[in-house]
């Protein structure tokens, strides 16, 4: 691969040349053009390759030391620009060999010792991510503020319809019966708890450490006339007390920390005994590994994304029966594409309120997550389980796919928020 060279030898261009060659070796044969300042790899222009433009040699050198962390920070600070579709470009990078230097290994080692989360640390980490102004999330989530993977019964359905279909799928998997008692660990803005109560006639106690989300959820419950059926509690899931028929957690396991998995299993056992039912919905990996150091540092502090093999012991220790495991990876990729599309439409307002660096950071997070699910770097698992003496177990799985709701309930979502 040739480099565009200036007419005369200048040390600055010599260094750029060396750095470009080193970056190309690290990236491998990915069909992406690399550029450092005025020096770029030369390609046939008819190929129309995406281009990664690096502002200076210092940024390029940092990329060689710690690719993921520096790429994220440099993109946020506009020291890196991507010319071409961002998701597609990131997908090409994910599919290429990575750079395995000292600093990435150190970051991975440090991540291993931060998997455990105290209640205080969990609250602080939640504040960094979830306590942003709710209007920020309203700009790109669906009307019900469901900040987890949607379920698209048909590719053409809207995000609103797909999120409602996900809520209903969770309810069907749990085999909810009117009058049952449900406990939810990590409830976001309350969409699932309210949906379970409104459509399946259950009572719900929902826990969340983010006070702002709890306040929004309580107002919504009052607006829907569900405050007697749904109790939103501003507290850590580890303080759940009482007996329930059903345990559910959607999008919270990633924040538990591997060191607390046994504790979570004990809590589920106390909550539903050996006769109840439950569901865990979480981002996972195809094999054991660590979350991107940039994502953990800038977006989700304290998070750990487990392999399926790391989660099953939570249930095995108490002889819970696994009834169903489903992978909705491609549904999450589609969800993130929808979120990013809406986010881009509101990019200027986000920039005006939070600054350019913040706005670009979140753009990269959404695009990078979409690429990770597209390539299989990340998975989305739903595990349905029951106590070994549970009598309410369906005979077959046919019920899961009957009565899907692909059109969405305009009246319900409008009333919520």
FIZA-872381 format. One line per field, with one value per residue (C-alpha): x, y, z; residue in one letter; residue number from 1. Coordinates in pm, 1 decimal. Last residue first. Layout:
X c(X,...)
Y c(Y,...)
Z c(Z,...)
res c(A,...)
n c(NUM,...)
//
This chain:
X c(-4539.1,-4754.4,-5081.7,-4925.4,-4777.7,-5114.7,-5324.8,-5083.9,-5076.7,-4822.5,-4875.7,-4663.4,-4851.2,-4783.6,-5093.0,-4922.1,-4546.0,-4460.3,-4766.3,-4611.5,-4330.1,-4488.2,-4649.1,-4641.9,-4489.8,-4706.2,-4642.0,-4301.5,-4128.9,-3781.6,-3814.9,-3854.1,-3643.4,-3660.1,-3325.5,-3318.3,-2981.6,-2854.4,-2515.2,-2208.5,-1907.3,-2156.4,-2071.5,-2407.1,-2421.9,-2082.5,-2165.6,-2481.1,-2282.4,-2022.9,-2288.1,-2461.9,-2136.0,-1991.3,-2296.9,-2280.4,-1920.1,-1995.6,-2264.8,-2044.8,-1752.0,-1977.8,-2131.2,-2413.7,-2704.2,-2620.5,-2463.0,-2775.7,-2988.8,-2763.0,-2769.2,-3148.5,-3197.3,-2876.3,-3022.6,-3330.5,-3119.1,-2891.6,-3185.8,-3324.2,-2983.6,-2953.3,-3283.2,-3178.6,-2857.0,-3061.6,-3296.6,-2995.6,-2869.8,-3205.3,-3067.4,-3328.1,-3292.9,-3602.5,-3715.4,-3403.7,-3495.9,-3371.2,-3157.7,-3046.1,-2676.7,-2781.2,-2954.6,-2661.8,-2442.3,-2610.7,-2466.8,-2096.7,-2165.9,-2378.5,-2075.2,-2087.2,-2085.1,-1941.4,-2024.6,-1843.4,-1854.5,-2094.5,-2033.2,-1686.3,-1468.6,-1659.5,-1724.9,-1361.0,-1231.5,-1450.5,-1618.7,-1404.3,-1404.9,-1567.4,-1719.2,-2018.4,-2082.8,-2377.1,-2628.2,-2904.9,-3263.7,-3309.1,-3653.8,-3823.0,-4073.7,-4176.3,-4207.9,-3858.9,-3846.2,-3953.0,-3782.4,-3540.1,-3417.6,-3379.3,-3173.2,-2947.3,-2885.2,-2801.3,-2550.7,-2386.6,-2359.4,-2208.4,-1841.9,-1946.7,-2071.1,-2438.0,-2439.1,-2472.4,-2744.7,-2970.6,-3104.1,-3433.4,-3466.7,-3776.2,-3877.6,-4224.0,-4452.7,-4319.0,-4206.5,-4063.0,-3750.1,-3542.9,-3247.6,-2998.6,-3196.3,-3070.9,-3334.6,-3574.8,-3889.2,-4165.4,-4485.5,-4722.1,-5078.6,-5207.0,-5029.0,-5183.1,-5421.6,-5239.2,-5136.5,-5039.8,-4821.0,-4662.9,-4579.4,-4424.1,-4212.9,-4079.7,-3980.3,-3817.7,-3611.3,-3485.2,-3401.1,-3174.0,-3113.2,-3406.9,-3648.2,-3992.8,-4265.8,-4539.6,-4900.8,-5038.3,-5337.0,-5175.6,-5215.8,-5200.0,-4987.3,-4735.5,-4718.8,-4658.3,-4373.5,-4226.1,-4235.1,-4099.4,-3847.6,-3562.3,-3685.8,-3377.3,-3479.4,-3849.9,-4066.5,-4395.1,-4697.2,-4971.4,-5330.6,-5378.9,-5145.0,-4808.1,-4657.6,-4309.9,-4237.8,-4568.9,-4484.6,-4139.5,-4292.7,-4542.2,-4267.0,-4073.6,-4381.4,-4423.7,-4065.9,-4117.8,-4434.8,-4262.4,-3957.0,-4183.9,-4262.3,-4110.0,-3881.4,-4172.9,-4195.6,-3928.7,-3830.7,-3668.3,-3342.6,-3332.1,-3385.8,-3765.6,-3862.9,-4237.1,-4236.6,-3944.9,-3586.1,-3403.7,-3488.8,-3666.0,-3326.3,-3190.1,-3527.8,-3474.9,-3181.3,-2877.8,-2923.1,-2889.5,-2522.4,-2312.0,-2583.4,-2586.3,-2213.5,-2253.3,-2542.3,-2354.5,-2047.3,-2252.1,-2418.5,-2077.9,-1986.9,-1760.1,-1632.3,-1362.0,-1071.1,-1115.5,-1131.4,-781.7,-643.9,-823.6,-687.3,-335.9,-366.2,-489.9,-195.1,74.6,-18.4,-272.1,-387.6,-691.2,-727.3,-1010.3,-1382.1,-1430.9,-1267.3,-1501.0,-1799.0,-1671.8,-1672.9,-2022.5,-2160.1,-1997.6,-2104.8,-1829.2,-1564.0,-1473.9,-1304.9,-1044.1,-904.5,-1265.0,-1257.6,-1516.8,-1333.7,-1005.1,-1158.4,-1314.0,-1007.9,-780.3,-966.1,-1006.8,-655.3,-434.5,-66.8,-100.8,-384.1,-167.1,90.9,-176.1,-300.5,54.9,108.4,-178.3,-546.5,-631.4,-871.7,-1038.6,-1164.0,-1444.9,-1353.4,-1492.2,-1343.1,-1336.0,-1069.9,-815.4,-624.0,-335.2,-282.7,-292.7,-62.3,-203.0,-301.8,-271.1,-494.5,-611.0,-829.0,-1054.2,-1096.0,-976.0,-656.6,-492.7,-577.4,-252.0,-30.9,-213.8,-153.5,218.5,235.0,51.4,283.2,595.3,458.9,353.4,704.5,862.7,614.4,724.8,1092.2,1062.2,1176.3,1069.5,784.6,533.7,434.6,95.8,149.3,148.9,0.0)
Y c(995.4,695.2,810.8,836.3,489.6,338.4,515.7,446.5,75.4,-72.9,-232.0,-545.8,-691.7,-1063.3,-1271.7,-1606.9,-1634.6,-1728.2,-1952.2,-2208.0,-2284.6,-2604.9,-2747.5,-2419.4,-2425.1,-2310.8,-2598.6,-2473.3,-2735.0,-2698.3,-2321.5,-2156.3,-2006.0,-1780.1,-1661.6,-1372.2,-1307.3,-1016.9,-1074.6,-855.7,-906.2,-1068.6,-847.6,-669.8,-646.4,-477.2,-247.0,-124.5,-70.6,132.5,350.3,418.4,482.6,691.6,918.4,937.2,1059.3,1297.9,1472.9,1487.0,1638.1,1888.5,2037.2,1933.3,2165.3,2297.8,1969.1,1776.1,2026.2,1989.2,1609.9,1583.3,1424.3,1229.0,1081.5,960.3,769.4,646.7,505.1,326.8,176.6,77.6,-110.1,-287.6,-409.3,-508.7,-716.9,-880.0,-998.2,-1128.6,-1458.9,-1678.1,-1917.5,-2099.2,-2311.3,-2314.6,-2503.7,-2346.0,-2590.3,-2327.9,-2318.0,-2374.0,-2038.4,-1804.2,-2079.0,-2000.8,-1650.5,-1720.6,-1975.1,-1718.0,-1492.0,-1183.9,-809.2,-626.9,-266.1,-63.5,259.6,248.2,541.6,698.2,445.8,126.6,220.8,322.5,1.0,-205.8,-469.2,-763.1,-1123.8,-1462.3,-1598.7,-1519.5,-1211.2,-1081.3,-798.2,-892.8,-1013.4,-1240.5,-1395.0,-1558.5,-1810.3,-1916.9,-2257.6,-2313.7,-1988.6,-1674.7,-1390.6,-1585.4,-1785.7,-1470.1,-1312.1,-1616.4,-1608.9,-1238.5,-1302.4,-1573.3,-1326.8,-1051.1,-1087.7,-1083.5,-727.1,-634.6,-366.3,-595.4,-782.0,-475.4,-473.5,-648.4,-821.0,-1020.4,-1225.0,-1384.7,-1532.2,-1314.3,-1331.9,-1040.4,-825.7,-663.2,-479.0,-619.1,-451.2,-113.0,140.5,403.5,190.3,205.7,39.3,-74.0,-193.9,84.9,354.0,219.7,505.4,570.2,923.0,802.3,528.1,786.2,1016.2,726.2,629.1,982.9,1000.3,656.5,761.6,1070.1,869.2,623.6,327.8,130.1,-126.1,-227.5,-384.3,-510.6,-622.6,-829.5,-760.4,-868.5,-562.8,-266.3,-424.8,-587.3,-272.0,-49.5,-268.2,-289.5,86.2,194.5,463.1,218.4,-82.6,-240.9,-554.1,-621.0,-803.9,-957.1,-1062.9,-1253.9,-1131.3,-1192.4,-1457.4,-1393.7,-1673.7,-1520.5,-1574.2,-1409.8,-1103.3,-1073.9,-1099.5,-826.4,-586.8,-672.9,-615.1,-277.4,-194.4,-309.9,-103.7,212.8,139.1,109.2,-218.6,-298.3,-584.2,-786.5,-923.7,-663.2,-700.0,-399.7,-411.6,-191.0,177.0,176.9,542.5,487.1,729.1,552.6,659.4,931.9,1278.0,1138.3,1023.4,1378.1,1494.8,1260.2,1473.5,1255.3,1045.3,716.8,722.6,891.7,847.9,471.8,452.2,644.2,424.9,104.8,236.1,293.3,-48.3,-209.7,-330.2,-620.2,-629.7,-373.4,-617.7,-769.2,-425.8,-344.2,-650.8,-559.2,-205.6,-340.4,-570.8,-278.9,-71.0,-328.9,-387.4,-604.0,-406.8,-564.5,-791.0,-678.0,-753.6,-482.0,-227.7,-314.8,-282.9,56.5,175.8,39.9,206.7,542.7,564.1,747.5,998.2,930.6,1211.2,1174.6,1460.8,1578.3,1556.4,1274.5,1092.8,1126.5,994.4,693.0,611.1,657.3,408.0,148.2,161.4,183.6,213.1,229.3,478.3,694.0,715.2,826.2,1094.1,1224.6,1217.8,1454.0,1492.2,1134.9,1096.1,756.7,711.8,501.1,353.9,496.7,215.8,444.4,653.8,370.3,391.5,592.0,596.2,944.8,1226.6,1574.1,1513.4,1140.4,946.9,585.9,440.1,151.3,-181.5,-385.9,-571.7,-546.6,-277.4,-325.4,-343.8,-42.6,148.5,74.4,181.8,503.9,570.4,527.5,757.0,1016.5,1009.9,1055.9,1331.9,1524.8,1457.8,1625.8,1461.7,1663.5,1654.1,1536.7,1169.1,1005.8,659.8,331.4,0.0)
Z c(2923.2,3000.6,2845.2,2501.4,2535.9,2630.9,2370.7,2086.5,2161.3,1924.2,1582.3,1622.1,1920.0,1922.4,1998.6,1979.6,1967.2,2323.2,2359.2,2124.6,2370.0,2498.8,2813.7,3003.2,3357.3,3647.5,3891.5,4012.6,4226.1,4069.4,4080.5,3744.7,3466.4,3162.0,3026.4,2780.3,2620.7,2411.3,2251.3,2201.5,1974.7,1737.0,1438.8,1427.7,1807.0,1823.6,1530.6,1705.8,2025.9,1838.5,1679.2,2011.2,2199.5,1915.3,1911.2,2290.2,2283.5,1996.5,2202.0,2511.5,2319.7,2142.0,2456.1,2688.1,2607.0,2261.6,2158.8,2258.8,2063.1,1759.7,1771.4,1784.5,1441.8,1499.2,1818.8,1636.1,1384.3,1663.9,1859.9,1552.1,1472.2,1836.9,1824.2,1502.5,1663.9,1968.7,1753.4,1589.5,1927.3,2053.2,2186.4,2354.5,2646.1,2771.8,3063.8,3282.4,3599.0,3922.0,4119.5,4373.5,4271.0,3909.5,3878.2,3939.2,3786.7,3449.4,3434.3,3373.7,3098.8,2916.8,2888.7,3104.7,3034.0,3335.2,3420.3,3687.1,3493.3,3195.9,2959.4,2983.6,3166.0,3088.5,2728.1,2679.4,2839.8,2603.2,2817.2,2917.2,2807.1,2847.3,2528.1,2309.7,2518.5,2715.2,2740.8,2980.3,3026.5,3330.3,3380.0,3675.3,3806.1,4155.5,4325.8,4470.3,4664.4,4478.2,4669.3,4888.0,4589.1,4381.5,4661.5,4690.4,4315.5,4333.7,4613.1,4402.2,4114.4,4331.0,4231.0,3865.6,3891.7,3919.6,3649.8,3346.6,3536.4,3521.0,3164.6,3238.0,3576.3,3667.5,3973.5,3988.8,4253.7,4530.6,4893.0,5090.8,5093.2,4820.9,4974.0,4724.0,4445.2,4565.8,4669.6,4539.1,4542.1,4280.7,4399.4,4124.7,4177.6,4402.6,4196.7,3876.4,3790.5,3462.6,3561.8,3910.1,3764.3,3531.8,3819.0,4007.9,3706.9,3662.0,4028.8,4011.9,3710.2,3892.1,4203.5,4025.0,4258.6,4117.7,4263.4,4133.2,4346.4,4114.8,4145.2,3857.8,3633.0,3305.1,3081.4,3319.5,3592.5,3359.4,3145.8,3447.8,3571.8,3221.1,3156.1,3494.3,3405.7,3461.2,3659.8,3815.7,4003.9,3945.0,4198.9,4087.7,4291.9,4111.1,4095.8,3723.5,3585.5,3423.7,3215.3,3261.2,2892.1,2809.9,3019.7,2863.4,2515.7,2608.4,2709.0,2393.1,2172.6,2342.3,2250.6,1892.1,1853.2,1973.8,1757.1,1454.2,1280.3,940.0,1038.9,1178.8,1532.6,1623.8,1990.7,2158.0,2354.0,2663.0,2744.6,2733.3,2765.0,2699.9,2405.7,2237.6,2304.1,2107.6,2241.5,2547.0,2672.8,2697.3,2832.3,3127.6,3242.6,3302.2,3613.0,3426.0,3333.4,3599.6,3864.6,3809.9,3878.5,4204.1,4319.7,4235.2,4419.2,4732.9,4711.0,4670.0,4324.5,4240.0,3883.8,3964.4,4006.9,3661.2,3500.9,3626.3,3447.2,3125.0,3139.7,3198.1,2897.1,2685.9,2812.3,2734.5,2372.9,2194.1,1889.4,1732.7,1429.5,1201.1,1236.7,1494.8,1260.9,972.9,1209.4,1319.5,959.1,896.8,1211.0,1126.5,761.9,577.7,671.8,1034.0,1222.4,1494.3,1702.7,1730.7,2113.0,2120.9,1840.5,2027.8,2349.1,2180.6,1969.6,2269.5,2488.2,2215.6,2069.3,2373.8,2281.9,1902.7,1930.7,2156.7,1876.2,1627.1,1868.9,1907.5,1531.0,1457.3,1361.8,1269.0,976.0,945.7,591.2,449.5,112.1,-208.4,-423.7,-729.4,-558.7,-605.7,-282.8,-140.8,234.6,376.2,483.6,551.2,915.5,970.0,730.1,721.2,444.4,546.5,367.2,668.1,571.3,913.1,1165.7,1358.2,1050.9,908.9,1230.3,1213.9,848.4,927.2,1221.0,1005.2,732.3,988.5,1132.2,786.8,716.4,1025.0,946.8,602.7,279.0,-24.3,-272.3,-18.9,-9.7,-60.7,77.4,-111.4,0.0)
res c(X,X,X,X,X,X,X,X,X,X,X,X,X,X,X,X,X,X,X,X,X,X,X,X,X,X,X,X,X,X,X,X,X,X,X,X,X,X,X,X,X,X,X,X,X,X,X,X,X,X,X,X,X,X,X,X,X,X,X,X,X,X,X,X,X,X,X,X,X,X,X,X,X,X,X,X,X,X,X,X,X,X,X,X,X,X,X,X,X,X,X,X,X,X,X,X,X,X,X,X,X,X,X,X,X,X,X,X,X,X,X,X,X,X,X,X,X,X,X,X,X,X,X,X,X,X,X,X,X,X,X,X,X,X,X,X,X,X,X,X,X,X,X,X,X,X,X,X,X,X,X,X,X,X,X,X,X,X,X,X,X,X,X,X,X,X,X,X,X,X,X,X,X,X,X,X,X,X,X,X,X,X,X,X,X,X,X,X,X,X,X,X,X,X,X,X,X,X,X,X,X,X,X,X,X,X,X,X,X,X,X,X,X,X,X,X,X,X,X,X,X,X,X,X,X,X,X,X,X,X,X,X,X,X,X,X,X,X,X,X,X,X,X,X,X,X,X,X,X,X,X,X,X,X,X,X,X,X,X,X,X,X,X,X,X,X,X,X,X,X,X,X,X,X,X,X,X,X,X,X,X,X,X,X,X,X,X,X,X,X,X,X,X,X,X,X,X,X,X,X,X,X,X,X,X,X,X,X,X,X,X,X,X,X,X,X,X,X,X,X,X,X,X,X,X,X,X,X,X,X,X,X,X,X,X,X,X,X,X,X,X,X,X,X,X,X,X,X,X,X,X,X,X,X,X,X,X,X,X,X,X,X,X,X,X,X,X,X,X,X,X,X,X,X,X,X,X,X,X,X,X,X,X,X,X,X,X,X,X,X,X,X,X,X,X,X,X,X,X,X,X,X,X,X,X,X,X,X,X,X,X,X,X,X,X,X,X)
n c(417,416,415,414,413,412,411,410,409,408,407,406,405,404,403,402,401,400,399,398,397,396,395,394,393,392,391,390,389,388,387,386,385,384,383,382,381,380,379,378,377,376,375,374,373,372,371,370,369,368,367,366,365,364,363,362,361,360,359,358,357,356,355,354,353,352,351,350,349,348,347,346,345,344,343,342,341,340,339,338,337,336,335,334,333,332,331,330,329,328,327,326,325,324,323,322,321,320,319,318,317,316,315,314,313,312,311,310,309,308,307,306,305,304,303,302,301,300,299,298,297,296,295,294,293,292,291,290,289,288,287,286,285,284,283,282,281,280,279,278,277,276,275,274,273,272,271,270,269,268,267,266,265,264,263,262,261,260,259,258,257,256,255,254,253,252,251,250,249,248,247,246,245,244,243,242,241,240,239,238,237,236,235,234,233,232,231,230,229,228,227,226,225,224,223,222,221,220,219,218,217,216,215,214,213,212,211,210,209,208,207,206,205,204,203,202,201,200,199,198,197,196,195,194,193,192,191,190,189,188,187,186,185,184,183,182,181,180,179,178,177,176,175,174,173,172,171,170,169,168,167,166,165,164,163,162,161,160,159,158,157,156,155,154,153,152,151,150,149,148,147,146,145,144,143,142,141,140,139,138,137,136,135,134,133,132,131,130,129,128,127,126,125,124,123,122,121,120,119,118,117,116,115,114,113,112,111,110,109,108,107,106,105,104,103,102,101,100,99,98,97,96,95,94,93,92,91,90,89,88,87,86,85,84,83,82,81,80,79,78,77,76,75,74,73,72,71,70,69,68,67,66,65,64,63,62,61,60,59,58,57,56,55,54,53,52,51,50,49,48,47,46,45,44,43,42,41,40,39,38,37,36,35,34,33,32,31,30,29,28,27,26,25,24,23,22,21,20,19,18,17,16,15,14,13,12,11,10,9,8,7,6,5,4,3,2,1)
//
